Amino acid sequence: MSPGRVSIREVATLAGVSLGTVSNVLNRPELVAPPTRERVESAIATLGFVRNESARQLRTARSRTVGLVVLDIANPFFTDLARGAEDAANEAGIAVILCNSDGDRAKERHYLTLLAEQRALGVLLVPVEGAPRRPQALRQQGIPVVAVDAQISQTLGCSVSVDDERGGEVAVEHLIERGHRRIAFVGGDNREHQVADRLRGAQKAVTATGGAVGLEVVGTSSLSVAGGRQAGRALLALPPRSRPSAAFCANDLLALGLLQELTRAGTRVPTDMAVVGYDDIDLAEAGAVPLSSVRQPRYQLGYQATQLLLEETTDERHRHRKVVFEPELVERESSRTRTPPRRRAKLAVPLPHQPALASAGGG
């Protein structure tokens, strides 16, 4: 007999139990006594029974999948985030459908529509260009949305993010404290809110020096290694006297590309130019010059977001929350101290101490 043709009634007959008992074993096994559950599971294995998930979705109007829509799966940051989401979902017996928007709003909209048509249990969304615009439409269809690496109004859902503005501030403060007075910010399209927030933090750190430090923005065509190499060529084309002595990159891929171009040109890092990245992906410390980077809790972002999403689908007392993680600078060889501490006194205004935001909750 073909496994797909075995019915739940045949499983019940072989196990000597009711249809309801088989259903409980499949959907709520904790309600069934162990000896009975073992008989049903044995009958399922003997007959080769396979649950008809499509039929179950039609009955319950819910699937056992959640959608995860990310900006760029080629970026290891999102790979680690997805792993955290998958682990949290797996613990609850839920599967994750991974969708890659490529930073394209039309593609993002297509995936959200598709997930709604598939009756997804919920959606984890890393939105294109800041706050997502579609959570209310999905919620009206009974599909909760958790914003990841972004924030939305708590009336629309939960969000899990990192204080990127503080991360940018920390990175540039680090470079200033090591004697750099001309710093480049290497970033892509500032319509991406993460890039805009990191730039805003960098500008805040520079402003606090009262004009003692300058910041030059170097745009790139993408947030990739190729974009970093492009920025490297632009910086190396500047006359040595006007060239920044340090660069803060909006992510680690840009920083790694910049390091490649500097190394190719014989520019010493950090002696001639210090480099700091963002995300602290695994590759950051694996290069010939280990990369200083602002660490984000990538795995925890995905894991926490999935827990909030599943809580909303199972707990009637659930209240939307905004969780904000604290960024942390990890110093490595690419930005080791360039000048002795005595030269730091040239700052017109001392850098203020501003502790990073650890987390925030709400109702």
N, C-alpha and C positions, 0 to 999 in steps of 0.2 A: 504494500500500500504506500502511496506517495505521502511523505511526511506532511505536506501542505494540506492533505485532505483529511487528516485525522481531526475529529471534532472533540470539543470539550466534554461532550456527553460520553464518548467512548472512553476518555480518561476516567470519568466518574464511575462508569460501569466496571472497568478493570480494577480500580482502587476500592470499589465498594463504598463510595461516598456520594453525597449529593452534588448537584451542579454548583451550588453555592459554596460548598467546601473547596472545590477545585478553584473557583473564582478567588476565594480568599487566599489560597496558597499562591496564586499568581499575582495578586495585587496587595494583599495584607497578610503575609505569612505569619506575622507575630500573633495573629488571632487564632491560629490553628495549633492544636496540641502536637508536639514533636512526633509521636508515633504515627498520627494521621498524616501529618505533613510528609513524612518519609514515604508512606504508601503512595501518596499522590505523586510525589517527585519520581518515585520508581516507575509508576505507570506512565508518566510523561516521557521518561527516558526509554522505556520499553517500546512505546508506540511511536516515538519520534515526533511527538506533538510540538508544533510551533505556533505560538500565539499570532492571531491575525490582528496586527497592530492597527491597520487601517479601520477595521470594523470597530475596534475598541475606541478609537478616536471619534468615530461617528456617534457612538453611544455616549461618550463622556464629554465631547467637544474639547478635549485636551490631549496633547501628546505627552510623551516622556522625553522631550528634547527642549533644549534652550538654544537660542541663536546667539552667537558671538560675532559681532561685526567690527573688524579692526581696520586701521588705515593702510597698513603695509606689512603683510606677513613676512616679507623678506627682511624686515628689521628684527633682530633678535629680541628687542624689547617686547614686541608683541608675541613672539614665540613663547617667552617665559610667562607673560601674562596669560596666554591661552592655557599653558600647563597648569597654572594655579586654578583657573576656571574649571578645567577638566577634572582635576583632583577633587574639588569641592562637589562637583556634579556627580562624579562617580560614587562618592560616599553616600549619596542620596539615591543611587540607582537611576540617574538621569544621564542622557547623552548630550554632547555639545556639538552643534553644527557650526563650523567655522566659515565665515564669509569675509572676503577681502574687498574693501571698497576702493582701494587704490587712491584714497583721498578724493574720490569723484562723487559729488552729491547725487547725480542721477543713478550711479551704480549703488550707492547706499540706499536710495529710495526703492530701487528694484529689489534688493535683498530684504528690506523691511516688509515690503508687500508680499514677497514670497513666504517669509516666515509667518506672516499673519494668515496666509492661505493654508499653510501647513498646520495651523492651530498650535504654534509653539507655546510651550508653557510660559515662556518669558523671553526677553531679549536683553543681552548685555551689549551696549553700544558705545564704541569709541567714535564720537561724532566727527564729521567733516566740518571744519570752520566753526568751532566753538559749540555753543549749546545746541543740542538737537532740537529740531522743529516738529518731529513727528510723535513724541511720546503720548500726547493726548489722544491722537487718532488711534494708536495701538491700544491704549488703555480703554477706550470706548468699545473695543472689540474683546475686552477681557484679557489683554496681554500686557502684563507689567513690563516696564523698562527700567533698567538701572544704567545710568551714565557712568562710563569708566574713563578715567584720565580726563574728566571734565565734570562740570557741575550743572545741575538743572534746578529749577524751582522745586522746593520740597512738596509743593502741592501736586507735582507731576510724578514724583518718584524719588528713589534714593540715588545718591551719587557717591563715587569713590574716586579720589584724585590725590595728587601731590601738590604741595604749595610751590608751583613752578616759579612764581615771582621771587619767592625767598631763595629758591635754588639758584636762580641767576644772580641774585645779590651775593650769595655765599661764594659763588665761583669767582666773581670779580673782586670781592673783598680779599679773597685768598691771593689773587695776583697783585693787587695793590700792596698788600702787606709784605710781598716779596720784592718790592722795589720797582714795579712796572708803572710807567707813567703814560704810556701810549698803548692802548689795548684795542684789539679788533674783536668785534662780535661777528661770528660767522654763522649765518642762518639762511634758511630758505624763504618760502613765501610766508610773510607775516600774517596772512589770513588764518593760518593755523594757530589756534589760540595758545598752544603750548609754546610755540616759538615767540609769539608776541609777549607772553607772560615772562619768559626767560629774558628777553631783551629789556622789558620794563624793569626787571630786577637788576640787570646789569647797569642800566642807566641810573637807577636809584643809588647804587653803590658809588658810581662815579660822581654824581651830584653831591653826595655827602663829603667829598674832598674839597669842595669849594673852588673848583677850577684847577686843582693841581694835577688832575688826571684827565686825559682825553679818551673818548670812545669812538671808534670808526666802525660803521656797519658795512659788512661785506656780504652782499646777497649771493645766493646760489640758485641754480635752476632746480635743485632737488635736495632732499635731506638724506643724501647717500654718499658713499665713498667717492663716487665720481664728482659729486658736488663739492666735496672737500678738496679734491685735487684741483678743481676749477678755482676755488678760493685761494689755494696755495699759489697757483700761477699768478693770480691777481696781486697777491701780497708781495711776491718775489719780483714783480715788475716795478714796484715802487722803488724810488731811490733809497739806498740804505739809511740815509740820515732821517728820512721821514717814515720809515717802515715801522709798524708797531713791533714792540719787543715781546708781546704776548697775544694769544688768541683764545677766546672763549667760544666754543662751538656749541650750537644748539642741540646736537646729539653726538653720540660716540662715532657713528659712521662718518659724519663730516670730519670729526677730529682725526680719525684713522686715515682718511683720504688726504687731509692736510699734512699729517706726519709723513705719508708716502711721498708727497711732492717736495716737502722740505728736505727729506733724506736724499731724494734723487738729485736735488740741486746742491747737495753738500752743506746745507744749513744745519748747524748744530742745535739740538734740542736737549735741554732748555737754554743753553748758553746764548745762542743767537735769538731764539724765539721759544718761549714757553707755550704750552698748549694744555687746555683743560676741556674735557668733553662733558657729556651729560647722558645719564642712564646707567653707567657702569655695567655695561654688558660684559659677558665672559671674555670677549676678545680684548677688552680694555687693558688688561694686565699681561696679555700674551705676546705683545709686540716686542720688537727689538728695543724700543723705548716704552716701558710701561706707562700707560696713560692715566693721568689724574682725571677724575671724573666725579660728577655729582650723582650719587647713588639714589636710585628710585627703588622702592620695594616692589619689583615687577610681579613676582609670583603672588605676593600678598594682595596686590591690587585685584588680580583675577579671582583669587580665592575669596576675598572678602565680598567682592561684588556679587559673586554667585551665591554666597550664603545669604546675603540680603535679599536677592531675587527669590530664592527658594523659601525663605522665611515669609515673604509676602504672599506666596501662593498657598501656604499651609497654616499660617497663624492669623486668626481674625483680629488679634490685638496688635498686629504689626503697625508701626508708625514709621513714616519715611524718615531717613536719616542722611546726613551729609558727613561723610568720613574723609578727613584730609590727613594724609601722611606727611611726615617731616622729611625733607631731603637732607642728605648727609654728604659732605665733601670727603672724597677718598684721595689723599695726596700720594702720587707716585713720581717716578723719575722725570716725567715730562714737564713738571713745574717746580722742581726743587729750588730752594732758596737761591736767588740770583745775586742779591746785594746784601751787605751786612746790615744788621738791625738799625745801626746809627743813622742810615740814610732815610729811614721811614719817617723821621721827624720833619721832612720837607712837606708833608701833607698840611694844607692850610687849615683843615678842620679834621679833628680825630674821627675815626670811623666809629659810629654808634654801635653799641651791642644790642642786637635785636634777636632774641631767641625765636627759633622757628616754631611754627604752629604744629602741634603734634596731632591733634584730632579735634573734631567738632561734631556734636550730635544735635539733633533737633527733633521736633515733633511733627 
